[in-house]
C-alpha cells in the first residue's frame, strides 16, 4: 500500500511539473576551457548557461529540461574531436555546439556528420567551414568574407589612405581574414603592403609590429581573441604605430576594455555583436547576464546564448528521438536572435542579422556603421 501511495504521489508531482521528472535533454558543448583562449571560452559558456536557464525557467522543451554537458576542447583539433566523441557516444547528446576556433570546429563537424548529430557553431568564421558539404553543420555568425564585403568601403574611407597591412593570428580564422579582406579592400581601391602572422602563444609581438611599421600602412587589420588583442594593443601603443586599426575578435569586448582601458580608444571593431544593441531580446539577455555574472556580455557570451537558443528552438519543433528530424528543424530555423533574425542557407550559413563596425571611445564600443547580412549568392 505504501508503495502504491508513493507511486501515486510521484505521478501527481510529475503531472504538475513534468520537466522535473523526465530525463533532461542533453546538448553537448565543446568549448575551450583551458589554453590561451580559456578566458573567452568561459564567457562563451556563461552566455550558453543564460540561455539554458531562460529555457528551463519557461518550462523546458516539451516538458523536459535541457542540460548543457561541457567538454574542454582547448581549441586543439585532436582534443576537440575526442571531446565530441565522448559527448555523442557516452553522454548521448542530441546536438553539439562549439568548438570556438575554426580549426577545432572544422574537426568536430566531421564527428557530427559521422554520428548524424546536428552541430551549431556560434563563432568560427573561417569561410570554408560551410563550403565542405556537411549537411549536419550550421554556422550562425557572419564569416570574415561577409564582414569584409559589408565594411570594406567604409574601412577604406575611415583609413584616410589606401595602404593596408594585416597582423593576424596563425590559425584558420586569422589566415581567412587575409584571404577575405584583401580582395574586398583591393576591389575598393586599396593595396596590401604588409602581412604578419603571429602564433597564438606569442607574448612578444614587437618583431611583427616592427615589420608592419616599416611598410607605413594607413590602416592595419588585426585578429585576436582577448589575450592576443590585449597584447597587440599594449605593444602597438608602445611602438607608436600611427595607423588606423580594424580588429576582428575581442576588440569591442568589456573584458578587453577592462585590461587595456583607453589604450583601445580609436580602434575599430568588426563585430557580429555589441552589448548595446537596442532590441527587447538583447536588453533582456544583458540584464540577466549582468545579474548572473556581474559583468556585461561579450561577443562570445552572445555566441553561446545564440547556439543554445537555436538548438532549443529546433528541438521544440522536432521529434527529439530522431536526430535527422532535429537536423532538419535546425535547417528550417527562422527565429529572432540577439542581433536580428537567424536563418540558414542550404549550406548551413547563417544570415538575416545585423553586423557592426564599432569605434572604441572612452573604453566603450560606439556603433559607427552597421549592415544586414543577406543570404549569400
Secondary structure, DSSP 8 states (H G I E B T S, - for coil): -HHHHHHHHHHHHHHH-GGGTS--EEEEEEE--SSTTHHHHHHHHHHHHHHHHHHHHTT-BTTB-EEEEEEE-TT-HHHHHHHHHHHHHTS--SEEEE-SSHHHHHHHHHHHHHHT-EEEESS---GGGGGS--TTEEE-S--HHHHHHHHHHHHHHHHTSSEEEEEEESSHHHHHHHHHHHHHHHHTT-EEEEEEEE-TT----HHHHHHHHHTT-SEEEEEE-HHHHHHHHHHHHHHT--SEEEEEESTT-HHHHHHHGGGGTTEEEEES--TT--SHHHHHHHHHHHHHHSS---HHHHHHHHHHHHHHHHHHHS-TT-HHHHHHHHHT-EEEETTEEEEE-TTSBEEEEEEEEEEEETTEEEEEEEEE-----
